[in-house]
Amino acid sequence: MTFDPMTGKPIEENDASSVQYDPMTGEPISQPEAPQQEVGGFDPMTGEPIGQPEAPQQEVGGFDPMTGEPIGQPEAPQQEVGGFDPMTGMPIGQGAPQQEAGGFDPMTGMPIGQGAASNQGAAGFDPMTGMPIGQGAGYNPMPEQNPKGKNNKLPLLIGVVAAVVALAVVVFVIINSGLLLGKADKVILATSNTLKDAPHFVEALEPLNVLNGNKYTVSASGEMDGDKMSGELRVNDKEKQVSITLDFDGYPKLEVLAGIDSKSVKAQIPAISKNVFVYNYTQNNKGYLVDEIDDIDELNSLLESLSKSSNKNISEEIKKVIVKEFKSLKFANAEKEEYTINEKDVTCKGYVATVTSDNLINIVDGIEAVMNDYYASMYDNDMLDTDDIAEEFEDLREEFEDFDDIEISFYIYKNKLAAIKIDGEDMDQKVEFCFEGGDYRMQNMALKSGSYKLLIKGEDNGSKEEFTLKERYGSDSEQIGSLEYNYESGKFSVNLSGTSFSGKLTKSGSGMTIKIDRIGSYYYIENLELTISEGAKMKKYQGKEFDLGNADEDEFTDLSEDIMDELYDSDLYYLLNDLF
């Protein structure tokens, strides 16, 4: 579409269906053929009025768009305002200065003398869209007050985020440094930091912690004088199961599978019977066995307690008791002392507290409560003698009642323990336990009391660690133990007070396996292997179930006769006689 250079109005096109807009008002032009204007513009090429029939020659004709001179007249004085170039919109015959209000460019419809990017308040309307010329689709008649301020908040936001992150880092560092902690908490933090760095051998034993849970498997096997033995304990939330295999030279293999769940006890011994023996201890049994056992109700209660899995970790509960009492101690600053760490003498800050007999009795009370709670079902069913256990705790209380106060001091260096010192009026010598460092704080340690020292010395060459345990009285020294562990291959050797053994310790995920070549003093177990893993896969019982709770006397008689026949026929009778 083109536009008249004098009026800026669109010149009519053949496509009458296209919607056009008046460039001066923005109104859509709906008629395919616009009504004849009374006064049209002038053809820039001929000077004739556009859209009108030929009219009598005007006294003043149009203007030549190329020269700006009147058409059909002799040369006349230069007009103040000539025509306009239809290609550029510039006044014909004038220099560079732009007119305040020219015509409209026939190619773009833009006012002549204004650029495409002009930001004039009123520049007409685009004949294709009806939008104000020079404005986008999101035209706002009120110009932005601060177009450069759109992102002014971004630097502020970045600064706030950076400040928050920096503050979080500072708080984390302060908390881990113990600056905001009380004296007791500082000691607990230093103790925790010290224990975190453990020997590789201790780290390999971490899977032992799965035994505190409710889903694990423990397998063991070994040989004694050529006879092979193996067993496995499987535990999950619903069932506990044990299997034993005896493979002795000269006897048939004996396999036993037994287990208990929330309803019944089952046992299977294929060598003596094809039956699976079942006793449903939660049912109202009326068989011969029930009549023969006087305390059948106590037996049922005992089996019920054995079937339950405890969610309590007894060691963690006892730890809570000790920590709670420890935090109740009133710590004060102790005089700084020098200790040797990493073969250098360093000055360490200390904290001291007085431990009274009441503190010790509180710990005894707490531990007794944990034990009573943990083994409550066994107490109720007389599996454990409650009177004897209560008496043991009472003896401890009596011992501690006459206990004199002691002072316990903790010395800290770089948020880890440097030493623990115990002293009291009734103590002949103070006792010090020193953490002398190395690759980690516990690699070298010493227990000191007067002229006596118990020394642990450790070394690590990058693949193997070695520890020696020595006693020293004055100038006399004796090695009483050693441990060597290659943490790349898993091989280890232990020597303690003349007893030595070697093997292999490997850790795999949450499980571990320890193999010992030979161990014992009088009787030696060879090829001993112990495996502990998380989770348990129960074995299935195979055979016809024999209901022990409801079988009558005749059924028991037949069963016992069948079992004795199997024992004698398979020589298992003689095996059991040798074992028991």
N, C-alpha and C positions, 0 to 999 in steps of 0.2 A: 504494500500500500504506500502511495506517495501523498504528499501534502502540498497544499497551495502555499507558495512562498510569501504571499501577501497577507493571507488570513490565518494560515496554519490549519485550515480545515482540510479534512481528507478528501482527496479527489476520488470520485466515484469509481468503483471497480465492478467487474462483471459478476463477482460472487456475492450475490445479494443475501445469502444465508448467513454470512459471517457477521458477528456482532461487533459493532464499532462504537466508539465513545467520542463525544464532543470534546475536543482538546481544551476548550475554554471552561466548560462546566462539569465535565466528567460524566454527563448524562449519556446513557446508551442511545445510539441512533438506531431506531427500530425499523425505519422504512428502507426498503431496498433501494428506492430511488428518492433522494432528498428533494423536497419542493424547491422550485426555482427561487433562488434568492433575488431580492430586488436589486441588490448591488452585489455583484460577484467580485471576485478578485480579478486580476489581469494575467493573462497568459504571459509568462516570463519570456517566451520566445517571440510572441507576436504583438503583445501589448493590447490584445483584444480582450474585452470583458469575458470572463468565463461563464458558460452556462446561459448565454443570451444569444438571440439571433443577431445577424449583422445589423448594426445600427449606423445611423448617419455618422459620418466622420466628425469626430469631436475636434473642437478647435485645438485642443491639446491632445495629441495622441499618446500612445504608450511610450515606452522607453525601450530602446534596444538593450537587451540584457548583457550584451557583450561590450557596448560602448557607453551606455547610459544616456545616449542622445535621443531627443524626441524623434519618433518615427514619422517620416513624411513631412518634415519641416526643415527649413534651412537651419544652418547652424545658429544656435541661440546661446545666450549666456548660460553658463553652467548653473544647473539647478542646485539649490541648497541640499536637497535630498534626492538622490537618484533612486534607481531601482535596486533590487537585491539579487545577488548571484544565487540561482537556485541550487547550486552545488555546495556553496559555502555559507550562504546566508549573510555574507558581508555586503554592505552598501557598495554599489557599483560606482567606481570613480573616486573612492575615498581611501584614505590611508588606514593605518592599523587601528586608530581609536575606535572602540566599540560603541554602538548606539545603545541608549538606555533601553529602548524597546524596539526591537526589529520585528520582522515577520517570523515565520516558522519554517524550519528546514523541511522540504518536501520529502526527504528520505527518512527522517527520524521523527518528525513532528515536534522537535524540541524548539523552544524559542531561540530565534537567531540572536547570537551574541552571548549565549550562556553555554557553559560546558555541560557535559553529561553528568558530571559530579557536582553540579551547582547545588548549593543548599539554600536557595532563595525560599522565602516563606511561601510565595505563590508563583508557580512556574507553569501553570496550566496542568492538563491531565493527559496521561498516556492514552492514545486512541485505541490501543490493543487491550488494556487492562482496566482503564477507568481510574487508575491510581494517580495521585499527584506525581508529576514528573520530578525525577530526582530522588523519590522516596522508595523504599523497599516495601515488600508485602506487609511488614509489621510497622507500617507508618504510624508515627506518634506526632500529632500536631504540636506537642510541647517538646521542644528540644531538651536533651539530657543536660542537667546542670553541670555534671562532672563526668563526661564520657571517659576520662582516663582513670576514674576512681572505681571501676567495676571490680578490680582485683585488689583493691587497697587492703582488704581484710586477710588476704592469703598470707602475707609475711607475718601478720600478727598471729594467725592460727598456727603456722609453722613454729613460731617462737614459743607459743604456749605448749605445744606437743613436746618440743625439745626440752623445755623446762621440766615438764612432768617426768619424762624419761630420765633426765639427769637426777631429779629428786629421788626417783625409785631406785636408781643405782646407788646413790649415796645412802639411802635408808638400808638397802640390802647389805652394803659393806659395813655399815655401823652395827647392824644386828649381828652379823657374822663375826664382827670383831669383839662383840660383847660390851660395847661402850654403854649401851642402854640397859644392860642387865644388872640384876642385883648380884651380890657377891656369891650366893649359893648357885645362882644360875650360871655365873661365869665359870665356876668350878665344873658344873655339869657339862657346859659347852666344851670346855677344855678336855674333859674326860672323853666326851663323844668324839671330838676331833682326833684324839690320840688313838682311840680304838678303831677308827675308820681305816687306818693304815696298818694292815695285818700282813704277816708272812704269807707267801704263796701257798704254803701247806695248809694254813688255816682257811684261806679263801677257797681252796679245793674242797673243804669239808662243809661249806655253807649249805649244800643240799640236805644236810641233816635236819634243817629247819622244817622240811616238809612233814616230819613226824609230828609236828605240833598241829597239823591240819587233820582233815577227815578223809582225804583221798590220797593214798600212797600205796606202794608195793615195796616190800623188803624181801630180797632173795638171798639165800646163803647156801654155800656148798663147800665140801671139803673131803679129805680122805684121811683115814687113820689105819695104818698097817694094811693098806691095800683095800680096805672097805670104804665104799663111797656113801656119802650121806648128803641130802639136800632138802631144803624146805623153803616155803614161801608164805608170807603173810600179806593178805590183800584186804584193804579197808576202803569202803566208800560210805556215803551217807545212809545207805539202806542195809548194808550187809558187811559182815566180817567173815573172812575165810582163811583157812590154813591148809596147806598141803605138805606132806612129808613123804620122802622116798628113801628107802634103805636098800642098798644094793651090796650085800655082803657076799664075800667069796664063799661058794659052797651052798648057798641058800637061794631060794627064789626071791625075786624082787618083791618088796612089800611097799605098797602105795596106800596112803590114807588121804582122804579129802573130807574135811569137816567145816561146818560154818554155822552161823547164827544170824537171823534177821529179826524183825519185830514180831514175828508170830511163831517161829519154829526153830528147832535145832536139827541139823541133818549131818549124817556121816555115811561114808562109803568106803569099804575095804574090799576091793575086787578079789583079792587072794583068798578070802575066807567066805564071801557071800556075794551073790549077784543082786542082793537087795540094797536099797537105799534106806537107811534107818532114819525115821522121822519122829520127832516128839514135838507136838504142838502145845507149847506151855501156856498159851492164852485160852485154850479151850477147856471145857469141863470134861476131862478125861475120866473114864470109868473102868479101865482095864486092870489087869493083874499087877502091873508095875506100880500103879497108883496105890493099890491096896497094900503093897509090900513096903512102901516108903512112908515112914511116919511123918516126916517134915516136908511133904510134897509142896505145900504152899510156900515155904521158904525157898525151896529149890526153884519154883516158878518165878519168884521175885528176883532171885539171884540171876537167873537167865535173862530176865527182862532188863535188869540193870546192865548186864554185859552187852546186850544188843544195842544199847544207846551209844551214840557218838557224842563226845563232848566237844563243844566249840571253844572251850576255854584253853588257853595256853598257860599252863601252871607257872612256867618260868617267867612269863611276862607279868602275871599277876603278882608274883613275889617281888619282881623288880619294881612294880608300882608301889608296893608297900615300903620298900627301902627308900625310893626316891621321895615319896611323900614325907617320910620322917626326916630325911636329909634336908629337905627344903625348910623344915621347921627350925633347923639349927640357926643360931644367931652368929653370923660371921663378922669378924673384924679384920682390919688390915694387920698383917704380920710384918715383921721386919724383913727387908729384902735380904736374900742370901745368894751366894754364888754356887752354881752347880756346873758340872761338865756336860756339855751337849755338843755332839759332833766334834769331839776332841778339843773343844774350846771352853774356857771358863766364862760363863755369862752370868749377869745379875738378873735374878728372877723376882717378880713381885709375888707376895704370898697372902693367903687368906687363912685365918685360923678360927676354929669353933670348938666349943667344949661339948663333949658327948657324955651324957649322964646315964645313970642306970635306968632312969625312966625312958630315955630314948631307946635303949636296947630292949626293955620289956615291951614297949609299944611295937617294936619290930617282931618280937616273938608272938605277941597277940595277933598281929596281922597275918603272919605266916600260918599260924594255927587256923585262923578263919578261912584262909585260902584252901588249906588242906581239907578241912571239914566240908567245905563246899564242893571241892573237886571230887572227893571220894565219898560223898554223902550216901550214894546208893550202896557202896560196899560196906559202909558202917551199918546201914539199915539191915543188911542181910548177913551181918556177922562175918563178912569176908575179911575184914580187918578188926583187930581187937581195939575198940575205941578206948577202953580203960587204960591199956598200956600206952597208947599214943598220947592220951591226955596227961598221963603221968610223966612222960618224957618232957612235954612242954612245961609242965609245972616245975620240974627239976631245973630247967633252964631259967625260969623266972626267979627261983630261989637263989641261983648262982649270981644273977645279975643284980639282985637287991642289995647285995653287999659289995657291989662293984664300985670302985672309986672312979671319980671323974677323970677323963683323959682329954688331952688337947690333940686335935688332929689338924695339921696344917697342909695346905695345898700350894705348891709353888708352880707358877705358870710362866712359860716362855713362848712367845709368838702363838698364843691361843692354844697351846698344847701343854700337857703336864710335863713338868721338869722333875718334880719329886713330890712324894707324900711322906710327911713326918708325923709319927705318933709318939706322944710323950705323956707321962703321968707320974704322980707322986710315988706310987707303989712300983713303978717300973725301974728295974736296975739300970737298964740302958734304953735310950731312945731307939726307935726303929725307923729306918728310912728306906723307902723304895724309890729308886732313882731311874729315870728314863733318859738314857744317855745318847739316844739317837743313832745316826748312821744314815742309811738310805731312807729310813723312816724312824719315828721317835722310839718305837718299841724294839728296834733291831738289836740294841744293846741295853741291857737292864742290870740292875744290881740291888740286892737286898742286903742292907747293912745294919748290924747291931753290935756295937763295941768293936772287938777285933774280928768278929765273924762276918764273912761276906759270902753270898751266894750269887755267882756271876753268870749271866747269859750273854754270850758273845756271838754275833751273827755276821755273816759275809754273804755277798751276792755278786757273782761274776757275770750276770746277764742271762744265764740260762739255768744256773744251779745255786741254791742257797744252802748254807751250812750253819749249824748252831752247835755250840758246845756249852755244857752245863758244868760249872766248877764250884767247889767249895774251898774257902780259904780261911784258915785260922792263923792270924798273924802273917808269918812269912811262909807257912806251909800251904800247899795248894794241891788239890786232887780233882781230876776230871771224873765226874760221876755219870755223865750221859752225853749223847750226841745225836744229831739228826741231820741227815743229808737228803735234799730233795731236788731232783732235776725237774723243774716245772715245764720243760718242753717235752720230755719223753714221759714224765709221770713216775719215773723210778725213784724209789726212796730206800733208805736204810736207817734203822733205829737201834741204838745201843743204850740200855738203861740198867745200871747196877749189874752189869755182867750178862744180862739177857739181851740178845740181839735177834733181829729179824729184818727181812727186806721184802720188797714187793713193788707194786705199782699202784698209784692213785691218780685217777683221771676224773675230771668233772665235765659233764656234758649237759648244758642247759640247766634244768632244775634237778638233774640226777647226778649220781656219782657211783663209781665202782672202785673198790679197793681189793687188790689181790696180794696175798702174802704167801711167799714160797713155803715157809716152814716156821711154826711157832709152837712153843711149849717148853716144859722143863722135864717132866717125867714121861708124859704122853705127848707126842708131837702130832699136830694137825698139819697136813701138807696140802698145798694147792687150795688154800682157803680163799674164797671169793665172796665178797659182800656187795650187793647192789641195792641202792636206794633210788627210787624214782617216784615222780608225782603221778597220781592217777592209779586206777586199778581196773583190771579186766577179770571178772569172776569166771571160774570154770563151771561147766554144767554137770549136774549129777546125772548118771545114766543107770537105769535099772528100775525095778518095781519097788514102790515105796512100802515099807513095813511100818505100820503105825504102832509105835512103842507104847503110847498112852492108852490105847484101847484094845490091844491084843490080849486075849485071855491066856490062862495058864497053859492050856494044851498047845497053843500057837508058840508060846515061849519055849516049851519043851522041845517041840519039833525044830525050832530055830537053833537052839543050843546044840542039839545032836548033829545037825548039818554043819555047824561051824567046827565042832570038834573033829568031824570026819575030814574036813578040808585041811585043818591044821596038821593032822597026822599024815595025810596023804602027800602034802607038799613040803613036809619037814619044817614048816614054819613054827610048829610047836617047840622044836629044839632051838630055833633062833630066839623065840621069846624067852625060853628058859635061860639061854646064855645072857640075854640082855638084862633080865630082871631077876 
